[in-house]
Amino acid sequence: MTAFLTSLSSVGEIVLVIALGYWLRTSGKLDEKFKGSISYLIMNIALPASIFTSVLENLTRGKLFSLASGLEYTFTSFLLGYVVAILAAKLLKIRPGRRGTFINMFVNANTIFIGLPLNIAMFGKVSMPYFLIYYVMNTISTWAIGVFFISNDDPTVAKGEKKGKKEFNWKKLLPAPLVGFLVALVWLLLDLPFPAFFQSTFSMVGSIVTPMSLIYIGIVLADAGLKSIHFDKDTIGALAGRFVIAPIIMICVMLAFKNMGQTIPALEQNTLIIQSAAPGLAVLPILVGQAHGDVEYATNVVTTSTVLFVIVMPILMQIIQFI
């Protein structure tokens, strides 16, 4: 019961800051330019700085190699997630224009704007190394595989219209936060000095990630409109994939590795499970729109999952106490 109340309190704090962003946007205090600016600030400046300092503060060269096993769990769970998602899309007969969104909802999570602040609120910055494991795999999965399903789910092709040739954007595989992580790893392995002046500066800049990310989510919810939320067969299936099937797959994968003699720290286990149940990708509607897919459906599942995570997370926190 104590764990449930603690998680409920953490989620409550998150909801209040999201509500602040929602109110600021609906009241006209923040305009559309601010939304773009805050997204750029978080993704390209504050988050890379936060990740860089977190790696140097929470990792050692010895601990770094011990985290490699975490990539096995995440890789396996993502692979199984795609298999289950594709089968579910066929079983539920998800129509063209929605399939890419449906599959991505099963597998890829909003690790940055919700997963990160949620993890820090629940487990503290000491959990950052484990979060980064999931973040790296989620980034690769999203931009190397997830976008493939979306771009090949163009309903205009089904109607006989010619589909333009699309080139893969390799830059998407190296977003600024991931670059910050990779640079930090090199810095750590080479045992380079990091002056206290720069460390405190990076920490100060990085500290804005959590509150700004939550305010950004509030702005997104305000723009999407809570009144637009509705439930149909395809939406319920996608939400079940995100909040039920994805964490179940992650739990089963780690239990399987445990049965094979693998030791998994409780903090790592909890972090990976929580991240596997984070809401859908905030950029899904944009990606779907570029592929001429069902943008309304993509917006609905992202908005709905972002709202429902408030209910799901405390329940999931209670469940993982018994794993």
N, C-alpha and C positions, 0 to 999 in steps of 0.2 A: 504493500500500500504506500509506503514511503517513496519507493521508486516512481510509482504512478503519479503521486502528488508533485514530486520534483520535476518530472518530465512535463506535467501539466503546467507547472509554474513557468518552466523554460519556454514552452510553446506560447503561454500567455504573454510573456514579455515580447516575443517575436510578433505576435498578432497586434499588440498595441502599436508597435513601430510601423507595421504594415498599414494599420488603420490611420496613422498619422500621414503617411504618404498618400493614402486614398483621399483623406479629407483635404489635404493641401492641393491635390489635383482637381477634385470636384468643386472646390471653392474658388478655383481660378488663381490661386497663389503661385502655382507652378505651370508654366506653359510647355508646349511640345518641344521647344528648343532645350529646355532643362532636362527633359527625359533623355534626349540624345546625348547631352553633355555629361550627365551623371553616369550613363552607360559607358561612355568612352573613358571617363575618369576611373571608374572601377576596374574595367577590363584591361586597360592599357597602362595604368600608373599605380593605383593603390594596391590592386591584387598582386601584380608581380612583385611589388615591394614587400607585401605581407608574406607571400610565399617564400621569397628569398630569405628574409630574416627568420622565418619559422623553421626552415630547413637547417640553417646554421645554429639556431638555438636549441632545437629538439633532436637533431640527429648527430651521430658520430659515424666515422667510417665503418666501425664494427657493426653498429646497429643498421646501417644502410644495407649491408648484404643480407641481414636477417629479414629485411622487409621484402626481399625478392619473392618469397613464397606467396605473399599477398597477391602478386600479379597472377599466380596460378589460379587462385580462387576466383578472382574477378574475370580473368579470361574465360575460364570454364563456365561461369554463370552467365556471361554475356553471350557466349556461343549457344548455350542451351536456351537462353532467352529468345534469340532469333529463331531457333528451330520451333519453339512452342508458339511464338507470335505468328509465324508463317502458317502453321497448321491451324491456329485459331482463326486467322483471317479467312482461310478457305472454308473452315467449318461454319463460321458465322456468315459466310458469303458477303464479306465487306466489299462494297462496290468500288470501282476505279475512282481515284481522286481522294479516297479516304484510306486506302491500304497503307500507304507510306506513313501517314500519321499514326495509324493503328499499330503498326509494327514498332515504330519509334517510341510510342507510349509504353510498350512492354519492356523495352530494353534501356533506353537512354533517359537520364534524369537531369533535372535542373540543379547541377552540383554547385554552381557558383552563387546564384542569387538566393537560393534557399538552402541547399545542402550544406554549404559552408557555414553560414550564420547559425543554422540549426545545430550543427555538430559542435561548434564552439560553445554555444549556449548550454548544451547538454553535457559535454565531456571536457570542455576547456581546450586551450591551445595545445596541450600535450598530445591531443589526438590528431594534430595536423599531419604528421607523417603518414598515418593510416588513411586519412582523407585524401592525401595526394596520390596514393596508390589508386584509389577509385577514380579520382579526377583524371589521371593520365589515361586510364583504360576507357573511361567515358568519353573523353575528348577524341581519342582515336576511333572509337566505335561510332560516334556521331558523324564525324567528318569523312571517314573512310568507308563506312558501311551504311549508316542511317540515311545520309543524303542520297545514296544510290537508290534506295527503295523509294524515296520521295520523287526524285527526278525521273524515275522509270514508272511512275504512277500517274502520268499525265493523261487525263481522260480524253483529251483532244485526239490522242493517238487511236484510242478505241473507236472514235467517230470517223477515223479515216484521214484526219488531217496530218500533214507531214510534220514530224518533230524535228526541230532544229538540233544541230549537233552541239553538245555541251562538253566543254573541256573541264577536266577535274582541276580544282583549285588547290594546289598543294599547300598554299599558305594557310589554308584552314586547319591543317594538321599541326601548325605551329603558332597558335595564338599567343599573345603576350604573356598570359599567366603560365603557360607551359614553358615558354622560353625562360621565364624567371626561375622556374623549377630546375630546368636543365643547367642553367648557368650556376645556380646554387650548388647543384651536385658536383660540377666541375670544381667549383671553389672549395667545396668540402674535401673532395678527393685529393686536390693539390695542397690542401692545408694552408691556404693563403690567409694572410691576416685581414681582419675586417675591423678597421678603426672604430672606436666607441662612438665618435661623432657621427659617422655615417650610419652606424647601427641604430642609434637613437632617432636619427632623421627618418630612416626607412620604417622603423617601428611606428613613429608618429603618423606617417603617411598611410601605412598599412592599417592602422587602427580604425580608419573610416570605412573600411570595407563592409563590415557587418551592418552598421546602421544605414549606410547609404544603399546597400543591396536591398534591405527590407523596405526602405522608402521607395525604391525603384519598383519593387513588386506591387506596392500599393498604387503607384501611378499606373502600372500595367492593368491592374484590376479595375481601376477607375475608367480607363480608356475602353476596356473590353465591355464593361457594364455588367453588373451582377444580375440584372434583370434578363440578360440574354442567356443565362444558364438554363439548360434543359437536358432531359435524360431520354435517350432512345436506346435501341439495342446496341448500336455501334459504340455509343458513348459509354454505356455500362460495361461493355466488353473491354474497352480500352482502359477504363478506370480499374477494373478487376485485375487486368494485367499489370498495371503500375503499382497498385497498393496490396495486391494479394499474391499473384503469381510470381512477380519479380523477387520479393523478399523470401518467398518459399523456396525458390530456386537457389538463392544465395545461402539460405540456412541449410538446405540439403547438401549443397556442394561442400560447405565447411564441415558439416557432420561427417561426410564421406572422407574428407581429408583427415579428420580427427580419428576415424576408425582405422585409417591406414598408418596411424602413429604420429601424425603431424600435430605439433603443439601450436595452438593459436591463442595469443593473449586475449583476455576478455575485452580489453579496450579496442583492439583491432577487430574482433568479431562484431562488437556492437556498432562500431563505426561503419563497417561495410554493409551490415544489414540495414541500418538507418538510411544510408545513402542509396541503397537499392530501392527504397520506397519513397524517395523524394519526388516531388511533382514533375510533370512533363516539362520538356524544354521550352523555354520562353520564346525561342526563335522559330518554333515549329510553324506558326502561321505565316511568317515571312518566307520560309523555305517552300511551304506548300503553295503559296501565292505565286512564286516564281515558276512552279511546275504546273500552274493552272489547275491546281487541285481544289478541294472543298475547304476554303479558308474559314468559313463559318464553323465547320466541324472541328478544325484544328484549334481555332480560338476557344471554342466551347470546352474541349477536353483539357486544354491547358488551364483555362480559368477555373473550371470545376475541380481539377486536381489540386490547384493552388489553394482553393478554399477548403477542400476536404482534408488536406494534410493536417490541418489543425485538430481534426478528430482522430485521424489515423495514427499520428505519431505517439500520443500518450498510450494508446492501446498496444502499439508495437513495442514500446519501451517496457511495458508490463510483460509482454510475451517473451522477450529476449532474456528476461531474468531466469527463465527455466531452461534455457538452452545450454 
